[in-house]
């Protein structure tokens, strides 16, 4: 058998699935009020879906008689059981002389139910039929005649037209119901299908993601191994060139000393790069431990200025370290913090033309959780809790150098990223410094950001909390 | 195909596929207009406000055959817009034949090809090998300028397997030919699989004859977007 609701063929087979019984009852009631005829609607399974009827006087009278009651009940039952064949209306007689019209409900060429109209008296019935007078021995012919006269009279043709009209109205209701049902079924099926499709796509994405994660892990391992293997011979190269420079293997000519100096300094540069790679690798794997202690940011910026001063003076760059008196001591890893600020300041020097200006400043600041975790605060919920600031120190490195395009700014903290990625670029570097600085700042639960304008200069801000959430944390 | 022995009914499903705005709904509207009301159901259109098909259109037809079996034909269209792919796949489920409605305009070639690839992909995803699905092709909108010429279409059609028809669905021309061709193509396949002639004494010509007797005089179909 056909399923009751099948998307594949869009069919319906049961009237009760489509019909809203309350609406149907309303339609039947309006017909009843219009024509004064009782109406019952049954599905093909015999389920009574709507019934609006009034017990006629003759029926009431007959039901007071024992034989009459049996006959009446039999007639009504038979009328309800009769199924019209071949789409034609069936006329079902009653012993009172009244009749019922049983109209088939056909939708999409299928009979889904029937409408029972009646009982009513055909217009051509003029006398009290024998069948009524003989239904019960106690029947009063005069009373039978009087009550029968109250039965609504309808001409055959009118009854047919009423049936056809009701059938048309029902057909429209069925069509609308069918359409609504198909729409909602399709809607659900489409949502389910889209969900399934998305699920499959997600699985594929997850697989690709897992593969990439595995590749990333392999890359990290590779970097760690290679860095280690590179560092060992490099230490020898640097060590031996230092010994040569020191004259341990005999006096060197000026030219020889120059060559050895180049070997040593380039070797150190290479060592620095390898150390950076190792740092990055450790940071990515969360293996870097911070050794925090209380440090004075003012002393730190001053020391860094001292270290970089020779390089700045060589290029006539004005290098200043400034701080306000309220800068508090902070808990941080002194080696790593120095690494961060030195890196930013060296960068500033690198990208500032001769006779330019670089400033390192430290001041008391505030750090908001919102600065680090925007997702949680987008909607403003819980702001009274989440916006509570933490005391912090902001160390800013400002230059009036070449600056950067706004579009570059979101990418500069990515590992290996170079603003000028061309092979002929003017400024050297592996593109690791800022990435490492960012990771180190974040390891301190701090925040790093940049402001820059092309041709005007750049300022990096590092904001570090006064205390670390867990003093032993790394 | 679905057989209900109790009701002595055989139901077949035919799907009108093709790119957006190629005239799938217009084809069904034309069939609805061209057939006499007897045995023709209401055309149900599940469309959005801007006349674009949202889920599908459905036109049910009934053919009483000499064999005593009633053949119920369900004509569906799919929504052509790319985003409704899952709906297309759902509507395509259980199809016994496909009429591919192509747009004749020269600049619609890519849209036609993309929709045809989409049909093949969706058939495969429904577990149907595209070569096993009876397909007829209709080049619609023959009344527009900048269309592929009849000769060109004939030459291309001769290289393929599918029956190909020319139509102007807005005027109702070529629509019944495509529909009859689709029934024939679908029937050949159903006959091979289910031996309808042997089992039920049911042949394509019974259905085609009945339908062709029901075609009323050509009526101009109102322009549909």
Interface residues (C-beta under 8 A of the other chain):
Chain A: X1 X2 X7 X8 X9 X10 X11 X108 X109 X110 X175 X178 X179 X182 X183 X186 X187 X189 X190 X193 X194 X197
Chain B: X2 X4 X6 X7 X11 X13 X39 X41 X42 X44 X46 X55 X56 X58 X60 X62 X70 X72 X74 X76 X84 X86 X87 X89 X90 X93 X94
